[in-house]
Amino acid sequence: MKLEQYIEKQQKTLKQAAEELGFAYEDIRRYCKGAVIPRPENMKKITEWSKGEVQPNDFYGISHEAFMKEMDDFEKEMDADFRRINHLDEKADINQILEVKND
């Protein structure tokens, strides 16, 4: 759920939400309009304040399922890269490492 939708659902004003979160009014306004994406520590506050109804991925316009799939794919790719590099001899030069990555 978008932050602006949650604030409306709670029948609060942007000013009230800003005060409850400890943010500047202008920051809340920018978050709601999509002009600025909150820093991770502010995303955490928003998620906790909204009891999980507003999630960090809501600021990026992707579904939770799509976000989790992207993260899973990224982790698999990183794991495969790590395994390839791990098989190289400790004394391998950078060219060997790059060849493995480019395969």
MIDOSE-1310 file (N, C-alpha, C; in nm, 2 decimals, decimal comma, always signed):
residues 103
mkle	+0,09/-0,12/+0,00/+0,00/+0,00/+0,00/+0,09/+0,12/+0,00; +0,05/+0,22/-0,08/+0,13/+0,35/-0,08/+0,11/+0,42/+0,05; +0,21/+0,50/+0,09/+0,21/+0,58/+0,21/+0,09/+0,67/+0,21; +0,06/+0,74/+0,10/-0,05/+0,84/+0,10/-0,18/+0,77/+0,12
qyie	-0,20/+0,65/+0,06/-0,32/+0,57/+0,08/-0,34/+0,53/+0,23; -0,23/+0,49/+0,29/-0,24/+0,45/+0,43/-0,28/+0,57/+0,52; -0,22/+0,68/+0,49/-0,25/+0,80/+0,57/-0,40/+0,84/+0,55; -0,45/+0,83/+0,43/-0,59/+0,86/+0,41/-0,68/+0,76/+0,48
kqqk	-0,64/+0,63/+0,47/-0,71/+0,52/+0,53/-0,72/+0,54/+0,68; -0,62/+0,60/+0,74/-0,62/+0,63/+0,89/-0,69/+0,76/+0,92; -0,73/+0,83/+0,82/-0,80/+0,96/+0,83/-0,71/+1,06/+0,91; -0,58/+1,06/+0,86/-0,49/+1,15/+0,92/-0,45/+1,25/+0,81
tlkq	-0,39/+1,36/+0,86/-0,33/+1,46/+0,76/-0,19/+1,43/+0,75; -0,13/+1,48/+0,64/+0,02/+1,47/+0,63/+0,09/+1,52/+0,75; +0,04/+1,63/+0,80/+0,11/+1,69/+0,92/+0,10/+1,60/+1,04; -0,01/+1,53/+1,06/-0,02/+1,44/+1,17/+0,07/+1,32/+1,15
aaee	+0,08/+1,27/+1,03/+0,17/+1,16/+1,00/+0,31/+1,20/+1,03; +0,35/+1,31/+0,98/+0,48/+1,36/+1,00/+0,52/+1,37/+1,14; +0,43/+1,43/+1,22/+0,45/+1,44/+1,37/+0,47/+1,31/+1,43; +0,38/+1,21/+1,40/+0,39/+1,08/+1,46/+0,51/+1,00/+1,42
lgfa	+0,56/+1,03/+1,30/+0,68/+0,96/+1,26/+0,81/+1,03/+1,30; +0,79/+1,16/+1,34/+0,91/+1,24/+1,37/+0,98/+1,29/+1,25; +0,91/+1,31/+1,14/+0,97/+1,36/+1,01/+0,92/+1,50/+0,99; +0,99/+1,57/+0,90/+0,95/+1,70/+0,86/+0,82/+1,68/+0,77
yedi	+0,73/+1,77/+0,77/+0,61/+1,77/+0,69/+0,65/+1,76/+0,54; +0,75/+1,84/+0,50/+0,79/+1,84/+0,36/+0,85/+1,70/+0,31; +0,91/+1,63/+0,41/+0,96/+1,49/+0,37/+0,84/+1,40/+0,35; +0,74/+1,40/+0,43/+0,63/+1,31/+0,41/+0,56/+1,35/+0,28
rryc	+0,54/+1,48/+0,26/+0,48/+1,52/+0,13/+0,55/+1,46/+0,01; +0,69/+1,47/+0,01/+0,77/+1,42/-0,10/+0,76/+1,27/-0,11; +0,76/+1,20/+0,00/+0,75/+1,05/+0,00/+0,61/+1,02/-0,06; +0,51/+1,09/-0,02/+0,37/+1,06/-0,07/+0,36/+1,08/-0,22
kgav	+0,42/+1,18/-0,27/+0,42/+1,22/-0,41/+0,52/+1,14/-0,50; +0,60/+1,07/-0,44/+0,70/+0,99/-0,51/+0,82/+1,07/-0,56; +0,83/+1,19/-0,51/+0,95/+1,28/-0,55/+1,08/+1,23/-0,49; +1,07/+1,17/-0,37/+1,19/+1,12/-0,30/+1,15/+0,98/-0,24
iprp	+1,25/+0,90/-0,24/+1,24/+0,77/-0,18/+1,30/+0,77/-0,04; +1,23/+0,73/+0,06/+1,29/+0,74/+0,20/+1,42/+0,66/+0,21; +1,51/+0,71/+0,30/+1,63/+0,64/+0,33/+1,58/+0,51/+0,40; +1,67/+0,41/+0,41/+1,63/+0,28/+0,47/+1,58/+0,30/+0,61
enmk	+1,64/+0,38/+0,69/+1,60/+0,40/+0,83/+1,46/+0,46/+0,84; +1,43/+0,55/+0,75/+1,29/+0,61/+0,74/+1,19/+0,51/+0,69; +1,23/+0,42/+0,59/+1,14/+0,32/+0,55/+1,10/+0,23/+0,66; +1,20/+0,19/+0,74/+1,18/+0,11/+0,86/+1,07/+0,17/+0,95
kite	+1,09/+0,30/+0,98/+1,00/+0,37/+1,07/+0,86/+0,37/+1,01; +0,85/+0,39/+0,88/+0,72/+0,39/+0,81/+0,65/+0,26/+0,82; +0,73/+0,15/+0,79/+0,68/+0,02/+0,79/+0,62/-0,02/+0,93; +0,70/+0,01/+1,04/+0,66/-0,01/+1,17/+0,54/+0,07/+1,21
wskg	+0,54/+0,20/+1,18/+0,43/+0,29/+1,21/+0,30/+0,24/+1,14; +0,31/+0,19/+1,02/+0,19/+0,14/+0,94/+0,15/+0,00/+0,97; +0,22/-0,06/+1,07/+0,20/-0,20/+1,11/+0,22/-0,29/+0,99; +0,31/-0,26/+0,90/+0,35/-0,34/+0,79/+0,26/-0,32/+0,67
evqp	+0,17/-0,23/+0,67/+0,08/-0,21/+0,55/+0,16/-0,13/+0,44; +0,25/-0,05/+0,48/+0,34/+0,02/+0,38/+0,47/-0,05/+0,39; +0,52/-0,11/+0,28/+0,64/-0,18/+0,28/+0,74/-0,10/+0,19; +0,87/-0,12/+0,21/+0,98/-0,05/+0,14/+0,96/-0,06/-0,02
ndfy	+0,92/-0,18/-0,06/+0,90/-0,20/-0,21/+0,78/-0,11/-0,26; +0,69/-0,07/-0,18/+0,58/+0,02/-0,22/+0,63/+0,15/-0,27; +0,75/+0,19/-0,23/+0,81/+0,32/-0,28/+0,87/+0,30/-0,42; +0,89/+0,18/-0,46/+0,96/+0,15/-0,59/+0,85/+0,11/-0,70
gish	+0,73/+0,10/-0,66/+0,62/+0,06/-0,76/+0,63/-0,08/-0,81; +0,68/-0,17/-0,73/+0,68/-0,31/-0,77/+0,61/-0,39/-0,66; +0,55/-0,50/-0,70/+0,48/-0,59/-0,60/+0,58/-0,66/-0,51; +0,53/-0,70/-0,40/+0,62/-0,78/-0,31/+0,67/-0,90/-0,37
eafm	+0,58/-0,97/-0,45/+0,62/-1,10/-0,51/+0,73/-1,07/-0,61; +0,72/-0,97/-0,69/+0,82/-0,93/-0,79/+0,95/-0,90/-0,72; +0,94/-0,82/-0,62/+1,06/-0,78/-0,54/+1,14/-0,91/-0,49; +1,06/-1,00/-0,43/+1,12/-1,12/-0,37/+1,18/-1,21/-0,48
kemd	+1,12/-1,21/-0,60/+1,18/-1,29/-0,71/+1,31/-1,23/-0,75; +1,31/-1,10/-0,76/+1,44/-1,03/-0,80/+1,55/-1,06/-0,70; +1,51/-1,05/-0,57/+1,61/-1,08/-0,47/+1,66/-1,22/-0,47; +1,57/-1,32/-0,50/+1,61/-1,46/-0,51/+1,70/-1,48/-0,63
dfek	+1,67/-1,42/-0,74/+1,75/-1,43/-0,86/+1,89/-1,37/-0,83; +1,89/-1,26/-0,77/+2,02/-1,19/-0,74/+2,10/-1,28/-0,65; +2,04/-1,34/-0,54/+2,11/-1,43/-0,45/+2,17/-1,55/-0,52; +2,09/-1,61/-0,61/+2,14/-1,72/-0,69/+2,26/-1,69/-0,77
emda	+2,25/-1,57/-0,84/+2,36/-1,52/-0,92/+2,49/-1,50/-0,84; +2,47/-1,44/-0,72/+2,59/-1,41/-0,64/+2,65/-1,54/-0,59; +2,56/-1,64/-0,55/+2,61/-1,77/-0,50/+2,69/-1,84/-0,61; +2,64/-1,83/-0,74/+2,71/-1,90/-0,85/+2,84/-1,83/-0,87
dfrr	+2,85/-1,70/-0,87/+2,97/-1,63/-0,88/+3,07/-1,67/-0,77; +3,02/-1,68/-0,65/+3,11/-1,71/-0,54/+3,17/-1,85/-0,56; +3,08/-1,95/-0,60/+3,13/-2,08/-0,62/+3,23/-2,09/-0,73; +3,21/-2,01/-0,84/+3,31/-2,01/-0,95/+3,45/-1,95/-0,90
inhl	+3,44/-1,84/-0,82/+3,56/-1,78/-0,77/+3,63/-1,87/-0,67; +3,55/-1,94/-0,59/+3,60/-2,02/-0,48/+3,68/-2,14/-0,54; +3,65/-2,18/-0,66/+3,72/-2,29/-0,73/+3,86/-2,25/-0,78; +3,88/-2,13/-0,79/+4,01/-2,08/-0,84/+4,12/-2,10/-0,73
deka	+4,24/-2,12/-0,78/+4,36/-2,13/-0,69/+4,38/-1,99/-0,62; +4,42/-1,99/-0,50/+4,44/-1,87/-0,43/+4,54/-1,78/-0,50; +4,63/-1,83/-0,58/+4,73/-1,76/-0,64/+4,69/-1,72/-0,78; +4,56/-1,74/-0,82/+4,52/-1,71/-0,95/+4,52/-1,56/-0,98
dinq	+4,56/-1,52/-1,10/+4,57/-1,38/-1,12/+4,43/-1,32/-1,16; +4,42/-1,19/-1,17/+4,29/-1,13/-1,20/+4,23/-1,17/-1,33; +4,32/-1,20/-1,43/+4,27/-1,24/-1,56/+4,19/-1,37/-1,56; +4,24/-1,46/-1,47/+4,17/-1,59/-1,46/+4,03/-1,57/-1,39
ilev	+4,03/-1,48/-1,30/+3,90/-1,45/-1,23/+3,80/-1,39/-1,33; +3,85/-1,29/-1,41/+3,76/-1,23/-1,50/+3,72/-1,32/-1,61; +3,80/-1,42/-1,65/+3,76/-1,52/-1,75/+3,64/-1,60/-1,69; +3,65/-1,64/-1,57/+3,54/-1,72/-1,51/+3,42/-1,64/-1,51
knd	+3,42/-1,51/-1,47/+3,30/-1,43/-1,46/+3,24/-1,41/-1,60; +3,32/-1,40/-1,70/+3,27/-1,37/-1,84/+3,22/-1,50/-1,90; +3,24/-1,62/-1,85/+3,19/-1,74/-1,91/+3,04/-1,76/-1,90
